[in-house]
Amino acid sequence: MLTVMVSNQAPLASGIQMSFQSTAGVTISVMDINEAPYFPSNHKLIRLEEGVPTGTVLTTFSAVDPDRFMQQAVRYSKLSDPANWLHINATNGQISTAAVLDRESLYIKNNVYEATFLAADNGIPPASGTGTLQIYLIDINDNAPELLPKEAQVCEKPSLNAINITAADADVDPNIGPYVFELPFVPASVRNNWTVTRLNGDYAQLSLRVLHLEAGVYDVPITVTDSGNPPLSHTSIIKVKVCPCDDNGDCTTLGAVAAAGLGTGAIVAILICIVMLLTMVLLFVVWMKRREKERHTKQLLIDPEDDVRDNILKYDEEGGGEEDQDYDLSQLQQPEAMEHVLSKAPGVRRVDERPVGAEPQYPVRPVVPHPGDIGDFINEGLRAADNDPTAPPYDSLLVFDYEGSGSTAGSVSSLDSSSSGDQDYDYLNDWGPRFKKLADMYGGGEED
């Protein structure tokens, strides 16, 4: 019930007998709506050591629902867990570890790990609220120190310089320095050649124990121990480049080669390999030259007449050479002794085969006392070859298959060749200028 009073700002006129104010009652009905649950201790902070086992209960992070008379259920879930280290019970908000918490993780800021959780009811419509849990991790000695630097350079004479070394530890005080630097006893050459001198709790010096050490790269193991409880130790390898130096303690040119990891033995081995490689190349070149020379000499010794390649016979003369090599050179000097009287063999035979019977004998032309003309001999030989079908090289017409009894053209197997003397080539003069040369060759008649 609400009471409202109203009064007039200006005074009433004189003579009016009424009250300056009046009251009235107002009834207001308030409807309940679903309100989101909330975490009373938002940004809750807890402290614990790192490295607790998986499944350890850390705390209960519960929310409150303002709707007390609606009897709504609240359920919990993770909204943000960067490293996925935590687990929350969906019904009661109990938080436990799902992995080992590490203070040196990248997800830790100033030793604090933050996770956000969500609480949601089952109202209509459902509502939810968020809460942040902060976990402060206390450091334990779970990281061994690491030696720094990893590489260094020193002169081969111990009086010139030394190497300053220190350690890096991911833990915090009191699990860090002062550190203890030691050389291991195995191998014995380490303590024989090197020595470590402590400067303070964080630094020491590494230097040569011997008066001279050959230039090169050496792996020197050094054990570093921290001051944690319990203390942790770690043996690190530092690569030391020993080189000859000048008066200022700087490596010389030869020292730069040694500092690159190439000692005297390595340089000699490389030079030997280079010489061997050059020798092999030289021997190969000499062998190739000798092989080329032998091949050239062999080609000069081969008879050109025996050089048959791809079934092509080399004659060393134009025209292909004569098939019949058995002739008498004296006949060329006296051609009149070779004149024959030609006659055609009787009968019909195939012109593509050499006659199997006895060859006709031709009368020999009487020998003329005088030497005669070589041109007449050649012309007579040409006429003899044109008119004698048995003369080499047995040129003949191409024999075709029989056309059959029904062909109007008949068979050409009975055709016989005739000599050029039986033909009349005067008609070639009528075939035009393209056949003029042929007409001159055959139309002019035989020359004596």
Sequence and secondary structure as in RCSB ss.txt:
>XXXX:A:sequence
MLTVMVSNQAPLASGIQMSFQSTAGVTISVMDINEAPYFPSNHKLIRLEEGVPTGTVLTTFSAVDPDRFMQQAVR
YSKLSDPANWLHINATNGQISTAAVLDRESLYIKNNVYEATFLAADNGIPPASGTGTLQIYLIDINDNAPELLPK
EAQVCEKPSLNAINITAADADVDPNIGPYVFELPFVPASVRNNWTVTRLNGDYAQLSLRVLHLEAGVYDVPITVT
DSGNPPLSHTSIIKVKVCPCDDNGDCTTLGAVAAAGLGTGAIVAILICIVMLLTMVLLFVVWMKRREKERHTKQL
LIDPEDDVRDNILKYDEEGGGEEDQDYDLSQLQQPEAMEHVLSKAPGVRRVDERPVGAEPQYPVRPVVPHPGDIG
DFINEGLRAADNDPTAPPYDSLLVFDYEGSGSTAGSVSSLDSSSSGDQDYDYLNDWGPRFKKLADMYGGGEED
>XXXX:A:secstr
 EEEEEE SS   TT    SEEEEEE           B TT SEEEEEETT  TT EEEE   B S TTTT  EE
EEEEE TT  EEE TTT EEEESS   TTSTT BTTEEEEEEEEEE  SS  EEEEEEEEEEE  S    EEE S
EEEEESSTTT  EEEEEE SS TTSS S EEE  SSSHHHHHHEEEEE SSSEEEEEESSS   SEEEEEEEEEE
   SS  EEEEEEEEEEE B TTS B HHHHHHHTT  HHHHHHHHHHHHHHHHHHHHHHHHHHHHHHHHHHHHH
HS GGG  BTTB   SSTT   S     HHHHH GGGG B      S   TTS   S      B    SS   HH
HHHHHHHHHHHH TTSTT           TT SS  STT     GGG   GGGGGG GGGHHHHHHHTT    
